[in-house]
Amino acid sequence: MAGTMSQDRLIKLVSKGDENGVGKGHVYYTTYNNKNKKDPSKKHTERKYNPVARKHTDYVQKK
């Protein structure tokens, strides 16, 4: 099936929003390779495009 993700490596990224809080809470799902993770106590962060805020914002791993 195209478009499906393996559930064992799936992580949920939640947007912190822009400087005014626009787009806060937007969810983005991705896979992550835990074997290459440097510090397991730190949460994974990425900078992705937020369609609600219409700009790139920081996304933080949420469990």
Order of alpha helices (4+ residues) and beta strands (2+ residues): beta-beta-beta-beta
